[in-house]
Amino acid sequence: MTVEVAERTVLPPGVPLDRLADLVRHAASGRAELVSPAGERVVLPDEVFDVLRLVVLAMAAGQAVTIAPHHQTLTTQEAADLLGVSRPTVVRLLERGEIPYSQPGRHRRILLRDVLAYRERRHHLRRAALDRMVEFSEEADLYEVTATPRSTR
């Protein structure tokens, strides 16, 4: 049975989720179960429980949650919003081949999974560059230089 899952954004409920958030926050790894209204019990795979944990914690913090399948396609504007950059920047990334896309008609379409993969690569590159900067600063004893107070005159 295939079910088509579309993107869906859910706002936090109007009731506090503190007790539920504490429960999932402190839950040890192991068997989590879902109980239906009829009392039927189903053991949740760890991956499903991890997703539910993230959803509950985000909603308890007052955040809306969007669920989207990875095969979902995005417009260039949606990809830009997800990456926190401008639409023209996304277009340049597409044209340079940094993110794959299709163009069935006039508009470019980008798979959500490709945008997420690019974001992950970008995160790792930035982290590595920051680590190198810290290494250079330590080697040059710049931490010692900045630790001494300077006169503001």
N, CA, C and O atoms as a GROMACS GRO file, in nm:
protein
  612
    1MET      N    1   0.084  -0.119   0.000
    1MET     CA    2   0.000   0.000   0.000
    1MET      C    3   0.088   0.124   0.000
    1MET      O    4   0.166   0.145   0.093
    2THR      N    5   0.076   0.206  -0.103
    2THR     CA    6   0.151   0.331  -0.108
    2THR      C    7   0.061   0.446  -0.070
    2THR      O    8  -0.053   0.457  -0.114
    3VAL      N    9   0.116   0.532   0.012
    3VAL     CA   10   0.043   0.650   0.056
    3VAL      C   11   0.124   0.771   0.014
    3VAL      O   12   0.243   0.780   0.046
    4GLU      N   13   0.063   0.861  -0.056
    4GLU     CA   14   0.131   0.984  -0.098
    4GLU      C   15   0.129   1.081   0.020
    4GLU      O   16   0.023   1.123   0.065
    5VAL      N   17   0.247   1.116   0.067
    5VAL     CA   18   0.258   1.208   0.180
    5VAL      C   19   0.302   1.343   0.126
    5VAL      O   20   0.408   1.356   0.065
    6ALA      N   21   0.221   1.442   0.150
    6ALA     CA   22   0.254   1.577   0.106
    6ALA      C   23   0.310   1.654   0.224
    6ALA      O   24   0.297   1.613   0.339
    7GLU      N   25   0.373   1.765   0.195
    7GLU     CA   26   0.426   1.851   0.300
    7GLU      C   27   0.311   1.900   0.388
    7GLU      O   28   0.203   1.932   0.338
    8ARG      N   29   0.337   1.904   0.516
    8ARG     CA   30   0.234   1.952   0.609
    8ARG      C   31   0.300   2.024   0.725
    8ARG      O   32   0.394   1.972   0.785
    9THR      N   33   0.252   2.142   0.755
    9THR     CA   34   0.302   2.218   0.869
    9THR      C   35   0.196   2.214   0.978
    9THR      O   36   0.078   2.237   0.953
   10VAL      N   37   0.240   2.184   1.100
   10VAL     CA   38   0.150   2.171   1.213
   10VAL      C   39   0.193   2.270   1.321
   10VAL      O   40   0.309   2.272   1.362
   11LEU      N   41   0.098   2.350   1.368
   11LEU     CA   42   0.125   2.445   1.475
   11LEU      C   43   0.120   2.372   1.609
   11LEU      O   44   0.054   2.269   1.621
   12PRO      N   45   0.190   2.425   1.711
   12PRO     CA   46   0.183   2.361   1.843
   12PRO      C   47   0.040   2.366   1.895
   12PRO      O   48  -0.034   2.460   1.866
   13PRO      N   49   0.000   2.265   1.972
   13PRO     CA   50  -0.136   2.265   2.026
   13PRO      C   51  -0.153   2.376   2.130
   13PRO      O   52  -0.055   2.432   2.180
   14GLY      N   53  -0.276   2.407   2.161
   14GLY     CA   54  -0.304   2.512   2.258
   14GLY      C   55  -0.287   2.468   2.403
   14GLY      O   56  -0.310   2.547   2.494
   15VAL      N   57  -0.246   2.344   2.424
   15VAL     CA   58  -0.224   2.295   2.560
   15VAL      C   59  -0.074   2.278   2.584
   15VAL      O   60   0.000   2.250   2.490
   16PRO      N   61  -0.029   2.296   2.709
   16PRO     CA   62   0.114   2.279   2.737
   16PRO      C   63   0.161   2.134   2.712
   16PRO      O   64   0.088   2.038   2.737
   17LEU      N   65   0.282   2.122   2.662
   17LEU     CA   66   0.338   1.990   2.634
   17LEU      C   67   0.453   1.957   2.729
   17LEU      O   68   0.535   1.869   2.699
   18ASP      N   69   0.460   2.027   2.843
   18ASP     CA   70   0.573   2.010   2.934
   18ASP      C   71   0.592   1.866   2.980
   18ASP      O   72   0.703   1.813   2.977
   19ARG      N   73   0.483   1.802   3.021
   19ARG     CA   74   0.493   1.664   3.072
   19ARG      C   75   0.539   1.568   2.962
   19ARG      O   76   0.624   1.482   2.985
   20LEU      N   77   0.482   1.584   2.843
   20LEU     CA   78   0.521   1.499   2.730
   20LEU      C   79   0.666   1.526   2.690
   20LEU      O   80   0.740   1.433   2.660
   21ALA      N   81   0.706   1.654   2.688
   21ALA     CA   82   0.843   1.690   2.653
   21ALA      C   83   0.941   1.630   2.752
   21ALA      O   84   1.046   1.578   2.713
   22ASP      N   85   0.909   1.635   2.882
   22ASP     CA   86   0.996   1.574   2.983
   22ASP      C   87   1.007   1.424   2.962
   22ASP      O   88   1.115   1.366   2.976
   23LEU      N   89   0.897   1.362   2.927
   23LEU     CA   90   0.896   1.218   2.905
   23LEU      C   91   0.988   1.179   2.789
   23LEU      O   92   1.072   1.090   2.804
   24VAL      N   93   0.973   1.246   2.674
   24VAL     CA   94   1.057   1.209   2.558
   24VAL      C   95   1.201   1.256   2.574
   24VAL      O   96   1.292   1.193   2.522
   25ARG      N   97   1.221   1.365   2.645
   25ARG     CA   98   1.356   1.418   2.667
   25ARG      C   99   1.440   1.321   2.750
   25ARG      O  100   1.558   1.302   2.724
   26HIS      N  101   1.377   1.260   2.849
   26HIS     CA  102   1.450   1.173   2.942
   26HIS      C  103   1.432   1.024   2.912
   26HIS      O  104   1.480   0.940   2.988
   27ALA      N  105   1.364   0.993   2.804
   27ALA     CA  106   1.342   0.852   2.770
   27ALA      C  107   1.473   0.788   2.726
   27ALA      O  108   1.545   0.842   2.643
   28ALA      N  109   1.501   0.675   2.783
   28ALA     CA  110   1.621   0.600   2.744
   28ALA      C  111   1.592   0.527   2.614
   28ALA      O  112   1.477   0.503   2.578
   29SER      N  113   1.698   0.492   2.545
   29SER     CA  114   1.680   0.413   2.423
   29SER      C  115   1.618   0.280   2.462
   29SER      O  116   1.643   0.228   2.571
   30GLY      N  117   1.539   0.227   2.376
   30GLY     CA  118   1.475   0.100   2.405
   30GLY      C  119   1.343   0.091   2.334
   30GLY      O  120   1.323   0.151   2.229
   31ARG      N  121   1.254   0.018   2.392
   31ARG     CA  122   1.124  -0.006   2.329
   31ARG      C  123   1.024   0.102   2.364
   31ARG      O  124   0.982   0.114   2.479
   32ALA      N  125   0.987   0.180   2.267
   32ALA     CA  126   0.878   0.275   2.284
   32ALA      C  127   0.758   0.215   2.212
   32ALA      O  128   0.772   0.150   2.109
   33GLU      N  129   0.640   0.237   2.268
   33GLU     CA  130   0.520   0.182   2.207
   33GLU      C  131   0.418   0.291   2.183
   33GLU      O  132   0.410   0.390   2.256
   34LEU      N  133   0.340   0.271   2.080
   34LEU     CA  134   0.227   0.357   2.050
   34LEU      C  135   0.102   0.277   2.084
   34LEU      O  136   0.089   0.162   2.044
   35VAL      N  137   0.011   0.340   2.158
   35VAL     CA  138  -0.112   0.271   2.196
   35VAL      C  139  -0.228   0.341   2.126
   35VAL      O  140  -0.247   0.462   2.141
   36SER      N  141  -0.305   0.265   2.051
   36SER     CA  142  -0.419   0.321   1.977
   36SER      C  143  -0.534   0.348   2.075
   36SER      O  144  -0.532   0.297   2.186
   37PRO      N  145  -0.633   0.428   2.034
   37PRO     CA  146  -0.749   0.450   2.121
   37PRO      C  147  -0.820   0.319   2.159
   37PRO      O  148  -0.885   0.311   2.262
   38ALA      N  149  -0.805   0.218   2.074
   38ALA     CA  150  -0.868   0.088   2.103
   38ALA      C  151  -0.782   0.001   2.193
   38ALA      O  152  -0.822  -0.109   2.230
   39GLY      N  153  -0.661   0.051   2.229
   39GLY     CA  154  -0.574  -0.025   2.318
   39GLY      C  155  -0.473  -0.113   2.247
   39GLY      O  156  -0.396  -0.184   2.312
   40GLU      N  157  -0.472  -0.111   2.115
   40GLU     CA  158  -0.374  -0.191   2.039
   40GLU      C  159  -0.236  -0.127   2.055
   40GLU      O  160  -0.222  -0.006   2.043
   41ARG      N  161  -0.135  -0.210   2.081
   41ARG     CA  162   0.001  -0.162   2.104
   41ARG      C  163   0.090  -0.198   1.986
   41ARG      O  164   0.084  -0.308   1.933
   42VAL      N  165   0.173  -0.102   1.946
   42VAL     CA  166   0.269  -0.124   1.837
   42VAL      C  167   0.404  -0.070   1.884
   42VAL      O  168   0.413   0.044   1.930
   43VAL      N  169   0.508  -0.152   1.872
   43VAL     CA  170   0.643  -0.110   1.908
   43VAL      C  171   0.694  -0.016   1.799
   43VAL      O  172   0.686  -0.048   1.680
   44LEU      N  173   0.748   0.099   1.840
   44LEU     CA  174   0.801   0.197   1.745
   44LEU      C  175   0.948   0.170   1.717
   44LEU      O  176   1.026   0.150   1.810
   45PRO      N  177   0.987   0.170   1.591
   45PRO     CA  178   1.131   0.163   1.560
   45PRO      C  179   1.201   0.287   1.618
   45PRO      O  180   1.139   0.392   1.632
   46ASP      N  181   1.328   0.273   1.651
   46ASP     CA  182   1.404   0.384   1.710
   46ASP      C  183   1.398   0.510   1.624
   46ASP      O  184   1.388   0.621   1.677
   47GLU      N  185   1.403   0.493   1.491
   47GLU     CA  186   1.401   0.609   1.401
   47GLU      C  187   1.270   0.686   1.413
   47GLU      O  188   1.269   0.809   1.411
   48VAL      N  189   1.160   0.614   1.426
   48VAL     CA  190   1.030   0.680   1.440
   48VAL      C  191   1.021   0.751   1.574
   48VAL      O  192   0.972   0.864   1.581
   49PHE      N  193   1.069   0.687   1.680
   49PHE     CA  194   1.066   0.750   1.810
   49PHE      C  195   1.153   0.877   1.811
   49PHE      O  196   1.115   0.978   1.871
   50ASP      N  197   1.270   0.872   1.745
   50ASP     CA  198   1.357   0.990   1.740
   50ASP      C  199   1.288   1.107   1.671
   50ASP      O  200   1.301   1.221   1.714
   51VAL      N  201   1.213   1.079   1.564
   51VAL     CA  202   1.139   1.184   1.494
   51VAL      C  203   1.030   1.240   1.585
   51VAL      O  204   1.012   1.361   1.595
   52LEU      N  205   0.957   1.151   1.651
   52LEU     CA  206   0.852   1.197   1.743
   52LEU      C  207   0.910   1.281   1.856
   52LEU      O  208   0.851   1.382   1.896
   53ARG      N  209   1.026   1.241   1.907
   53ARG     CA  210   1.093   1.318   2.012
   53ARG      C  211   1.123   1.461   1.964
   53ARG      O  212   1.095   1.558   2.034
   54LEU      N  213   1.179   1.472   1.844
   54LEU     CA  214   1.212   1.604   1.789
   54LEU      C  215   1.087   1.689   1.770
   54LEU      O  216   1.087   1.809   1.799
   55VAL      N  217   0.981   1.627   1.721
   55VAL     CA  218   0.855   1.699   1.700
   55VAL      C  219   0.799   1.750   1.832
   55VAL      O  220   0.761   1.866   1.842
   56VAL      N  221   0.795   1.664   1.933
   56VAL     CA  222   0.740   1.704   2.063
   56VAL      C  223   0.823   1.816   2.124
   56VAL      O  224   0.767   1.913   2.175
   57LEU      N  225   0.955   1.805   2.120
   57LEU     CA  226   1.041   1.908   2.180
   57LEU      C  227   1.026   2.042   2.108
   57LEU      O  228   1.025   2.147   2.172
   58ALA      N  229   1.016   2.038   1.976
   58ALA     CA  230   0.997   2.163   1.900
   58ALA      C  231   0.862   2.226   1.934
   58ALA      O  232   0.855   2.346   1.958
   59MET      N  233   0.758   2.146   1.936
   59MET     CA  234   0.625   2.199   1.966
   59MET      C  235   0.617   2.248   2.111
   59MET      O  236   0.550   2.348   2.138
   60ALA      N  237   0.682   2.180   2.202
   60ALA     CA  238   0.682   2.224   2.342
   60ALA      C  239   0.751   2.359   2.356
   60ALA      O  240   0.721   2.436   2.447
   61ALA      N  241   0.844   2.388   2.265
   61ALA     CA  242   0.913   2.517   2.263
   61ALA      C  243   0.834   2.622   2.186
   61ALA      O  244   0.882   2.733   2.165
   62GLY      N  245   0.712   2.586   2.141
   62GLY     CA  246   0.627   2.682   2.072
   62GLY      C  247   0.652   2.692   1.923
   62GLY      O  248   0.603   2.785   1.859
   63GLN      N  249   0.726   2.599   1.867
   63GLN     CA  250   0.759   2.604   1.724
   63GLN      C  251   0.662   2.518   1.643
   63GLN      O  252   0.616   2.414   1.689
   64ALA      N  253   0.633   2.565   1.523
   64ALA     CA  254   0.556   2.484   1.429
   64ALA      C  255   0.652   2.381   1.369
   64ALA      O  256   0.773   2.402   1.367
   65VAL      N  257   0.598   2.271   1.321
   65VAL     CA  258   0.680   2.165   1.264
   65VAL      C  259   0.627   2.135   1.124
   65VAL      O  260   0.506   2.124   1.102
   66THR      N  261   0.720   2.123   1.029
   66THR     CA  262   0.683   2.086   0.893
   66THR      C  263   0.737   1.948   0.864
   66THR      O  264   0.854   1.918   0.889
   67ILE      N  265   0.651   1.863   0.813
   67ILE     CA  266   0.688   1.728   0.775
   67ILE      C  267   0.681   1.724   0.623
   67ILE      O  268   0.579   1.760   0.563
   68ALA      N  269   0.790   1.679   0.561
   68ALA     CA  270   0.792   1.672   0.415
   68ALA      C  271   0.873   1.551   0.371
   68ALA      O  272   0.980   1.525   0.426
   69PRO      N  273   0.823   1.475   0.275
   69PRO     CA  274   0.899   1.362   0.224
   69PRO      C  275   1.020   1.411   0.145
   69PRO      O  276   1.016   1.519   0.085
   70HIS      N  277   1.127   1.333   0.145
   70HIS     CA  278   1.249   1.375   0.076
   70HIS      C  279   1.232   1.383  -0.075
   70HIS      O  280   1.310   1.453  -0.140
   71HIS      N  281   1.134   1.316  -0.133
   71HIS     CA  282   1.115   1.326  -0.278
   71HIS      C  283   1.037   1.452  -0.316
   71HIS      O  284   1.010   1.476  -0.434
   72GLN      N  285   1.002   1.530  -0.217
   72GLN     CA  286   0.930   1.655  -0.241
   72GLN      C  287   1.016   1.751  -0.324
   72GLN      O  288   1.136   1.763  -0.301
   73THR      N  289   0.955   1.818  -0.419
   73THR     CA  290   1.029   1.917  -0.497
   73THR      C  291   1.000   2.056  -0.443
   73THR      O  292   0.891   2.084  -0.392
   74LEU      N  293   1.099   2.142  -0.457
   74LEU     CA  294   1.089   2.279  -0.409
   74LEU      C  295   1.109   2.376  -0.524
   74LEU      O  296   1.175   2.344  -0.623
   75THR      N  297   1.054   2.494  -0.510
   75THR     CA  298   1.085   2.603  -0.603
   75THR      C  299   1.217   2.663  -0.559
   75THR      O  300   1.268   2.632  -0.451
   76THR      N  301   1.273   2.749  -0.643
   76THR     CA  302   1.398   2.814  -0.605
   76THR      C  303   1.377   2.902  -0.482
   76THR      O  304   1.467   2.914  -0.398
   77GLN      N  305   1.261   2.964  -0.469
   77GLN     CA  306   1.234   3.048  -0.352
   77GLN      C  307   1.223   2.964  -0.225
   77GLN      O  308   1.274   3.003  -0.120
   78GLU      N  309   1.157   2.849  -0.234
   78GLU     CA  310   1.146   2.761  -0.118
   78GLU      C  311   1.284   2.709  -0.075
   78GLU      O  312   1.313   2.701   0.044
   79ALA      N  313   1.367   2.675  -0.173
   79ALA     CA  314   1.503   2.630  -0.143
   79ALA      C  315   1.582   2.743  -0.078
   79ALA      O  316   1.658   2.720   0.016
   80ALA      N  317   1.564   2.864  -0.130
   80ALA     CA  318   1.634   2.979  -0.072
   80ALA      C  319   1.592   3.002   0.072
   80ALA      O  320   1.676   3.028   0.158
   81ASP      N  321   1.464   2.992   0.099
   81ASP     CA  322   1.414   3.008   0.236
   81ASP      C  323   1.472   2.902   0.328
   81ASP      O  324   1.509   2.932   0.442
   82LEU      N  325   1.479   2.780   0.281
   82LEU     CA  326   1.532   2.670   0.361
   82LEU      C  327   1.681   2.690   0.390
   82LEU      O  328   1.728   2.659   0.500
   83LEU      N  329   1.755   2.741   0.293
   83LEU     CA  330   1.899   2.762   0.309
   83LEU      C  331   1.934   2.896   0.375
   83LEU      O  332   2.047   2.917   0.418
   84GLY      N  333   1.836   2.985   0.382
   84GLY     CA  334   1.863   3.117   0.440
   84GLY      C  335   1.945   3.207   0.349
   84GLY      O  336   2.025   3.288   0.395
   85VAL      N  337   1.924   3.191   0.219
   85VAL     CA  338   1.994   3.274   0.120
   85VAL      C  339   1.890   3.333   0.024
   85VAL      O  340   1.771   3.302   0.033
   86SER      N  341   1.936   3.418  -0.067
   86SER     CA  342   1.843   3.478  -0.163
   86SER      C  343   1.813   3.380  -0.277
   86SER      O  344   1.888   3.285  -0.301
   87ARG      N  345   1.704   3.404  -0.347
   87ARG     CA  346   1.668   3.321  -0.462
   87ARG      C  347   1.776   3.328  -0.570
   87ARG      O  348   1.812   3.224  -0.625
   88PRO      N  349   1.830   3.449  -0.604
   88PRO     CA  350   1.937   3.452  -0.703
   88PRO      C  351   2.061   3.371  -0.663
   88PRO      O  352   2.130   3.316  -0.749
   89THR      N  353   2.088   3.363  -0.535
   89THR     CA  354   2.201   3.281  -0.488
   89THR      C  355   2.173   3.134  -0.517
   89THR      O  356   2.263   3.062  -0.560
   90VAL      N  357   2.050   3.089  -0.492
   90VAL     CA  358   2.014   2.950  -0.523
   90VAL      C  359   2.027   2.925  -0.672
   90VAL      O  360   2.080   2.821  -0.712
   91VAL      N  361   1.982   3.017  -0.754
   91VAL     CA  362   1.992   3.000  -0.900
   91VAL      C  363   2.140   2.985  -0.940
   91VAL      O  364   2.173   2.901  -1.023
   92ARG      N  365   2.229   3.066  -0.881
   92ARG     CA  366   2.372   3.054  -0.911
   92ARG      C  367   2.426   2.918  -0.869
   92ARG      O  368   2.504   2.857  -0.941
   93LEU      N  369   2.384   2.868  -0.751
   93LEU     CA  370   2.426   2.736  -0.705
   93LEU      C  371   2.380   2.627  -0.802
   93LEU      O  372   2.455   2.533  -0.830
   94LEU      N  373   2.259   2.641  -0.852
   94LEU     CA  374   2.206   2.544  -0.948
   94LEU      C  375   2.286   2.548  -1.078
   94LEU      O  376   2.324   2.444  -1.132
   95GLU      N  377   2.311   2.668  -1.127
   95GLU     CA  378   2.382   2.683  -1.255
   95GLU      C  379   2.526   2.637  -1.246
   95GLU      O  380   2.584   2.593  -1.345
   96ARG      N  381   2.587   2.647  -1.125
   96ARG     CA  382   2.725   2.598  -1.106
   96ARG      C  383   2.728   2.448  -1.081
   96ARG      O  384   2.836   2.390  -1.072
   97GLY      N  385   2.612   2.384  -1.070
   97GLY     CA  386   2.606   2.241  -1.049
   97GLY      C  387   2.624   2.197  -0.905
   97GLY      O  388   2.647   2.078  -0.879
   98GLU      N  389   2.616   2.290  -0.811
   98GLU     CA  390   2.634   2.253  -0.670
   98GLU      C  391   2.512   2.183  -0.613
   98GLU      O  392   2.522   2.107  -0.517
   99ILE      N  393   2.395   2.210  -0.672
   99ILE     CA  394   2.272   2.142  -0.632
   99ILE      C  395   2.205   2.095  -0.761
   99ILE      O  396   2.181   2.175  -0.851
  100PRO      N  397   2.173   1.966  -0.771
  100PRO     CA  398   2.105   1.918  -0.891
  100PRO      C  399   1.961   1.972  -0.898
  100PRO      O  400   1.899   2.000  -0.796
  101TYR      N  401   1.911   1.984  -1.019
  101TYR     CA  402   1.773   2.031  -1.037
  101TYR      C  403   1.720   1.981  -1.170
  101TYR      O  404   1.795   1.932  -1.254
  102SER      N  405   1.590   1.995  -1.187
  102SER     CA  406   1.529   1.965  -1.317
  102SER      C  407   1.452   2.089  -1.360
  102SER      O  408   1.416   2.174  -1.278
  103GLN      N  409   1.428   2.097  -1.489
  103GLN     CA  410   1.353   2.211  -1.541
  103GLN      C  411   1.255   2.158  -1.646
  103GLN      O  412   1.279   2.168  -1.766
  104PRO      N  413   1.143   2.101  -1.596
  104PRO     CA  414   1.048   2.041  -1.688
  104PRO      C  415   0.978   2.142  -1.779
  104PRO      O  416   0.932   2.107  -1.887
  105GLY      N  417   0.972   2.265  -1.737
  105GLY     CA  418   0.910   2.372  -1.817
  105GLY      C  419   0.994   2.497  -1.798
  105GLY      O  420   1.116   2.494  -1.815
  106ARG      N  421   0.928   2.605  -1.763
  106ARG     CA  422   0.999   2.731  -1.739
  106ARG      C  423   1.067   2.735  -1.604
  106ARG      O  424   1.169   2.803  -1.588
  107HIS      N  425   1.013   2.665  -1.507
  107HIS     CA  426   1.061   2.678  -1.369
  107HIS      C  427   1.150   2.562  -1.327
  107HIS      O  428   1.127   2.447  -1.363
  108ARG      N  429   1.253   2.597  -1.249
  108ARG     CA  430   1.343   2.495  -1.196
  108ARG      C  431   1.275   2.426  -1.077
  108ARG      O  432   1.202   2.490  -1.001
  109ARG      N  433   1.300   2.298  -1.063
  109ARG     CA  434   1.249   2.219  -0.951
  109ARG      C  435   1.368   2.150  -0.886
  109ARG      O  436   1.454   2.093  -0.953
  110ILE      N  437   1.370   2.155  -0.753
  110ILE     CA  438   1.483   2.101  -0.678
  110ILE      C  439   1.428   2.000  -0.577
  110ILE      O  440   1.329   2.029  -0.508
  111LEU      N  441   1.489   1.885  -0.567
  111LEU     CA  442   1.445   1.786  -0.468
  111LEU      C  443   1.488   1.832  -0.328
  111LEU      O  444   1.600   1.879  -0.308
  112LEU      N  445   1.398   1.818  -0.234
  112LEU     CA  446   1.426   1.854  -0.096
  112LEU      C  447   1.552   1.783  -0.048
  112LEU      O  448   1.636   1.845   0.018
  113ARG      N  449   1.566   1.654  -0.079
  113ARG     CA  450   1.684   1.580  -0.031
  113ARG      C  451   1.813   1.638  -0.085
  113ARG      O  452   1.916   1.633  -0.017
  114ASP      N  453   1.811   1.695  -0.207
  114ASP     CA  454   1.932   1.756  -0.263
  114ASP      C  455   1.965   1.888  -0.192
  114ASP      O  456   2.082   1.919  -0.173
  115VAL      N  457   1.863   1.964  -0.154
  115VAL     CA  458   1.886   2.088  -0.080
  115VAL      C  459   1.940   2.054   0.059
  115VAL      O  460   2.033   2.120   0.106
  116LEU      N  461   1.884   1.953   0.124
  116LEU     CA  462   1.932   1.914   0.256
  116LEU      C  463   2.075   1.860   0.249
  116LEU      O  464   2.155   1.887   0.338
  117ALA      N  465   2.108   1.786   0.144
  117ALA     CA  466   2.245   1.735   0.127
  117ALA      C  467   2.343   1.851   0.107
  117ALA      O  468   2.451   1.851   0.165
  118TYR      N  469   2.304   1.950   0.026
  118TYR     CA  470   2.390   2.068   0.007
  118TYR      C  471   2.410   2.140   0.139
  118TYR      O  472   2.522   2.180   0.170
  119ARG      N  473   2.301   2.158   0.217
  119ARG     CA  474   2.311   2.228   0.345
  119ARG      C  475   2.405   2.154   0.440
  119ARG      O  476   2.482   2.216   0.512
  120GLU      N  477   2.399   2.022   0.438
  120GLU     CA  478   2.488   1.942   0.524
  120GLU      C  479   2.633   1.957   0.479
  120GLU      O  480   2.722   1.973   0.563
  121ARG      N  481   2.659   1.951   0.347
  121ARG     CA  482   2.795   1.970   0.296
  121ARG      C  483   2.848   2.107   0.334
  121ARG      O  484   2.963   2.120   0.377
  122ARG      N  485   2.765   2.209   0.320
  122ARG     CA  486   2.804   2.346   0.353
  122ARG      C  487   2.837   2.358   0.501
  122ARG      O  488   2.933   2.425   0.539
  123HIS      N  489   2.756   2.292   0.586
  123HIS     CA  490   2.780   2.294   0.730
  123HIS      C  491   2.917   2.234   0.763
  123HIS      O  492   2.993   2.290   0.842
  124HIS      N  493   2.947   2.119   0.702
  124HIS     CA  494   3.075   2.053   0.729
  124HIS      C  495   3.192   2.136   0.680
  124HIS      O  496   3.295   2.143   0.747
  125LEU      N  497   3.179   2.198   0.564
  125LEU     CA  498   3.287   2.283   0.512
  125LEU      C  499   3.310   2.404   0.602
  125LEU      O  500   3.425   2.440   0.629
  126ARG      N  501   3.204   2.465   0.648
  126ARG     CA  502   3.218   2.580   0.739
  126ARG      C  503   3.282   2.538   0.870
  126ARG      O  504   3.368   2.609   0.923
  127ARG      N  505   3.240   2.424   0.922
  127ARG     CA  506   3.295   2.375   1.049
  127ARG      C  507   3.444   2.347   1.034
  127ARG      O  508   3.523   2.382   1.123
  128ALA      N  509   3.484   2.286   0.923
  128ALA     CA  510   3.625   2.256   0.898
  128ALA      C  511   3.705   2.385   0.885
  128ALA      O  512   3.816   2.394   0.936
  129ALA      N  513   3.649   2.486   0.817
  129ALA     CA  514   3.720   2.614   0.802
  129ALA      C  515   3.736   2.682   0.938
  129ALA      O  516   3.841   2.738   0.967
  130LEU      N  517   3.633   2.677   1.020
  130LEU     CA  518   3.641   2.735   1.154
  130LEU      C  519   3.745   2.663   1.238
  130LEU      O  520   3.822   2.726   1.311
  131ASP      N  521   3.748   2.531   1.229
  131ASP     CA  522   3.850   2.454   1.302
  131ASP      C  523   3.991   2.492   1.258
  131ASP      O  524   4.080   2.503   1.342
  132ARG      N  525   4.011   2.513   1.128
  132ARG     CA  526   4.143   2.555   1.077
  132ARG      C  527   4.180   2.694   1.129
  132ARG      O  528   4.296   2.718   1.164
  133MET      N  529   4.082   2.784   1.134
  133MET     CA  530   4.109   2.918   1.187
  133MET      C  531   4.152   2.912   1.333
  133MET      O  532   4.242   2.984   1.375
  134VAL      N  533   4.087   2.828   1.410
  134VAL     CA  534   4.123   2.813   1.552
  134VAL      C  535   4.264   2.757   1.563
  134VAL      O  536   4.343   2.803   1.645
  135GLU      N  537   4.297   2.657   1.481
  135GLU     CA  538   4.432   2.600   1.482
  135GLU      C  539   4.537   2.708   1.452
  135GLU      O  540   4.638   2.717   1.522
  136PHE      N  541   4.514   2.788   1.348
  136PHE     CA  542   4.608   2.894   1.313
  136PHE      C  543   4.624   2.994   1.427
  136PHE      O  544   4.734   3.037   1.458
  137SER      N  545   4.513   3.029   1.489
  137SER     CA  546   4.517   3.124   1.600
  137SER      C  547   4.594   3.067   1.718
  137SER      O  548   4.671   3.139   1.782
  138GLU      N  549   4.576   2.940   1.746
  138GLU     CA  550   4.649   2.877   1.856
  138GLU      C  551   4.797   2.869   1.825
  138GLU      O  552   4.880   2.896   1.912
  139GLU      N  553   4.832   2.831   1.701
  139GLU     CA  554   4.972   2.822   1.662
  139GLU      C  555   5.042   2.957   1.669
  139GLU      O  556   5.160   2.964   1.703
  140ALA      N  557   4.970   3.063   1.638
  140ALA     CA  558   5.029   3.198   1.639
  140ALA      C  559   5.015   3.264   1.776
  140ALA      O  560   5.048   3.382   1.791
  141ASP      N  561   4.967   3.191   1.876
  141ASP     CA  562   4.946   3.244   2.012
  141ASP      C  563   4.856   3.368   2.013
  141ASP      O  564   4.874   3.457   2.096
  142LEU      N  565   4.760   3.373   1.921
  142LEU     CA  566   4.671   3.488   1.916
  142LEU      C  567   4.573   3.490   2.033
  142LEU      O  568   4.521   3.595   2.068
  143TYR      N  569   4.549   3.375   2.093
  143TYR     CA  570   4.460   3.373   2.210
  143TYR      C  571   4.526   3.446   2.326
  143TYR      O  572   4.458   3.514   2.403
  144GLU      N  573   4.657   3.433   2.339
  144GLU     CA  574   4.728   3.502   2.445
  144GLU      C  575   4.728   3.653   2.420
  144GLU      O  576   4.715   3.731   2.514
  145VAL      N  577   4.743   3.693   2.294
  145VAL     CA  578   4.746   3.835   2.259
  145VAL      C  579   4.613   3.901   2.292
  145VAL      O  580   4.610   4.012   2.346
  146THR      N  581   4.503   3.835   2.259
  146THR     CA  582   4.372   3.895   2.282
  146THR      C  583   4.328   3.886   2.427
  146THR      O  584   4.232   3.951   2.467
  147ALA      N  585   4.397   3.804   2.506
  147ALA     CA  586   4.358   3.789   2.646
  147ALA      C  587   4.403   3.909   2.731
  147ALA      O  588   4.350   3.931   2.839
  148THR      N  589   4.500   3.986   2.682
  148THR     CA  590   4.546   4.102   2.758
  148THR      C  591   4.455   4.220   2.730
  148THR      O  592   4.424   4.247   2.614
  149PRO      N  593   4.412   4.291   2.836
  149PRO     CA  594   4.321   4.404   2.813
  149PRO      C  595   4.391   4.517   2.737
  149PRO      O  596   4.510   4.542   2.757
  150ARG      N  597   4.317   4.582   2.651
  150ARG     CA  598   4.371   4.694   2.574
  150ARG      C  599   4.315   4.826   2.628
  150ARG      O  600   4.206   4.831   2.684
  151SER      N  601   4.392   4.928   2.611
  151SER     CA  602   4.347   5.061   2.652
  151SER      C  603   4.249   5.112   2.548
  151SER      O  604   4.267   5.090   2.428
  152THR      N  605   4.146   5.180   2.592
  152THR     CA  606   4.044   5.232   2.499
  152THR      C  607   4.068   5.378   2.466
  152THR      O  608   3.984   5.442   2.402
  153ARG      N  609   4.182   5.432   2.510
  153ARG     CA  610   4.210   5.573   2.480
  153ARG      C  611   4.260   5.595   2.343
  153ARG      O  612   4.288   5.708   2.304
   0.00000   0.00000   0.00000
